[in-house]
């Protein structure tokens, strides 16, 4: 077989495999967000692993004077979970009053994060799907990923191998 024909066959096979994998995905349950459970769980698990990876004595680390400390970034992530939850529950109305981003220890931040992730994920999974909430959930997950990515770089700057992405 000529090289060109081999490539065409390989491309066709690859396309078929990709198509088959999409077709075998379970359809989303009508009316709810069960289809998003794995993504919500993975976001929590990975964020918690990143928070755990930084030693408690390095929570005060910040790359330069213009950036938040690791603790403040962690606080911001968790406070934003609370904020998005309140906004989702109140039709988009929520006050942004984060308080002192340096007020909590590593242990306190981790306990708070576990609680807020569980509350948020439970809330989302109990809702009926609608475009507005779906857009909000996507913004919430994007915001979390943005700040989590920042603190992953903090880990690297400290010479700490970040947890594997999930």
N, C-alpha and C positions, 0 to 999 in steps of 0.2 A: 504494500500500500504506500502510496506517495505520502510525503510529510504533510501536505496540505489536507489530504483526505483523513489522515490520522488526527490532525488537529480538529477538523470538522466533527469527527466522531466523538472525540473527547469533549468538545464544547457541547455537543448535543447531549451526551451522557450527563455532563455536569448540570446542564440546564434542567434535565429531567429529574435529577436528584434534588435540586433546589426546589423545583415545582412540587415534587412529591412530599418534601418535608413541610412545605406550607400547607398542602392539602391535608396532611395527617394531623395538623394542629387541631386540638379540640376547639370547637366553636365557643365563643364567649357566652356565658349564661345571660339570657335576656334579663334586663332589668337591674343588674347589679355589677359590682366591680370585682367579682371573684377572679376574673381573668387577669387582674392586676396584682393579686396576692403575692405571687412569686417575686415580682419586681419590688414591691414594698418590703417584703422580708429581706431581700438581697440588699436593698439600700440600708436598712437598719443594720444588718449583720456586718456589712463592710464599713459603715461609718463607725460602729462600735469598735471594730477591730483597729481602725485608725486611731481612735481616741485612746484605746488601751496600749497601743504601740509606743506612745511617747512616755518616757519615765516621768513620774510625778515631779521630780525636781527640775525637769526641763519644760514644764507647762508655762513657765514665764518667758520662754524663748520667743524672740521675734527677729526676723531677718534684718530689719533696720528700724529706725525710729518712726518711720511713716506707716508702719504696718501694725496690725494687732498682734498680741502675743498668741501663742498656741491656745492658751486657756480662753482668751477672749474670742478667738475664732470658734472654738468648741462651744462656748456660751452662745455665740451668735447663731450657730447652727441649731442648737436646742431651742433657744428662744424663738427662732423663726418657725420651728415646728409648732410650738404653742400658738404663735401668731396666726399662721395659716389655718390651724385647727379652729381657732376662734372666728376667723374670717369666714371659713366655710360654713360653720354652724350658724352664723349670724348674717347671712346674705351679703357677705363682703365687708361687713362693718366690724372693725377691730381697731383698737388703739395700739400704736406702736410705742411701748414704754419699756425698753429692755432693762433699764437699771444698770448696775455696775457689772460690766462684763468680766471683771477681775475678782468677783466676790466669792467664787466657789473653788474648792479643791478638786483635784482629779477625781477622787472618789465621789464627791457630790455631783460633779458634772456627769459622770458615768451613770449614777443612779437616776438622775434627772432625765438624761437622754433615753435610757431604757423605758422609763415611765412615759415620756412624751411620744416616743416612737410607737409604743404599744397603744396609747390612746388614739393617736392619729390613724394608725393602720386599722384599728377596730372601727373607728368612725367612718373611714372611707369605705371599708368593706360592707358596712351596713346601709350605705346609700343606694338609691336608685340612680342609674346612670342619667346624666344630662350633660349637654355640651359645656355649659358654664363650669360645672364642677370638674369635668374632665380637663378642661383648659387650666383650671386652678391647680389640680393635682400635678399636671405636667410642669407648671411653674414651680410648684413646691419641690418636686424631684430635681428639677434643673438647679434651683437655688442651693439645695443640699449638695448636689454634685459639684457645683462651682466652689463652694467653700471647703468641702472635703478635699477637693483637688489642691486647694491652697495649702491645707495642712499636711497633705502628703508631701508637698515640696519642703515643708518645714522638717518633716522626718528625714528626708534625704539630706538636707543641709546639716543635720545633726549626725549624719552617718548611720542612720537607722534604716534598715530595709523595710519599706512599707509592706503591709499585708498584700497578698495577691488580690487583684480586682475580682469582684464577684458580679 
